[in-house]
Amino acid sequence: MNKVLLGIVAGILIGVFARKVQSLPLCIVFGLAVGLLLAFIVAQMQHGYYFQIMLPGGMVGLIVGYATQRYGRGPQLQRT
């Protein structure tokens, strides 16, 4: 799987979670978990270098989780 595609998938998952859950700590933890999980998949494909791949992946997930919750738009209310 392409690394760019994994990054897009991570962003979508974290964004959907952030819209459903209005909690900054939960979004940060979820972003970290998604980043680490997808970085682990990439490290498995590389047959090693787990720390060098998973550390940046986890940090990016943490930052995306924070930024999505802090600066993203909340769910829009429907007008009737």
DATA-V937457 format. One line per field, one symbol per residue. phi: phi as a letter, one per 40 degrees, with the letter a starting at -180 (. if undefined). A space follows every 10 residues. Layout:
phi=???
This chain:
phi=.ccccccccc cccccccccc bcbccccccc cccccccccc ccccccfifc cccccccccc cccccccccc bccccccccb
